[in-house]
Amino acid sequence: EGHVPALAYIQVSIARDIVRERTALGLTQQQLAKLAGIRNETLCRLESGKHSPTVRTVEKIERALQKAAKKLQRAE
């Protein structure tokens, strides 16, 4: 009916964004987790949409993705 609980939508939306950006950069979950300074299990749970990340965790992942993107651009 078009009604989705907000928390569930946010979890899936964040998960999709992380997976899309990670794969576009050619990173594995393990590589991104290491770059972000978080446990691989944490990233796996976030990407599956089963858990909501803290703001701090999202910031760590975002910084790691930006760092990887800059590194990729320099290599081109």
N, C-alpha and C positions, 0 to 999 in steps of 0.2 A: 504494500500500500504506500510505499515511499517513506515510511517512518522507520528510521534507524536510530537506536540510542546513540547519543552524542559521543560517549566514551568509546563505544565499539567503532564508530566511524573514524574517530581520531586515531585510534590504535592502528587500524588498517591503513589509513591515509599515511601516517608516519612510516609504517612498515613498507608500503609501496615506494615511497620517496627514497628511503634508504637503499632498498634493493635496486631501484632504477639507477640511482647515482653510482652505487658501488659497482654494478655490472658495467655501466658505461665507461668507468675508469679501469675496468679489467682487474678489479680487486676481488680476492676471495674474502669470505667472512673473517677468516683468521687474520689476514693481512690488515683489514680495516680495523678489527678489534685491537690489534697490536698498535697501529697508528693512533687510535683514539685513546689508548690506555685503559681499555675496559676488557672484561673477560669475554672470551668467545661465546660462552654460554649466554651471556647477557645480550649480545648482539643477535644471536640465534633466536632468543625469545622475543626480542623486539621485532625482528624481521618476520616472524611468524604471526605477529599481531596479537599475541597472547598476553602481553604485558605493556603497560604504559611506561615510557621512559621518564626519568626526572628531567628537569630543565638542564641540569648540569650534564647529564649523559647526552642529551641532544646536542648541547654545545660542543662537547668533546668530539662527537661523531661529525658534526658540521665542520669543525676546524680540521679534522683529519681528512675529510673529503676535499676541502679547499686546498690543503697542502698537497694532496695527491694530484689534484687537477693542475696546480701550478707546476708540479714536477713533470707531469705529462706534457704540458705545453712547452716547457723548456727543452724537452727531449725531441720535440718535433722540428 
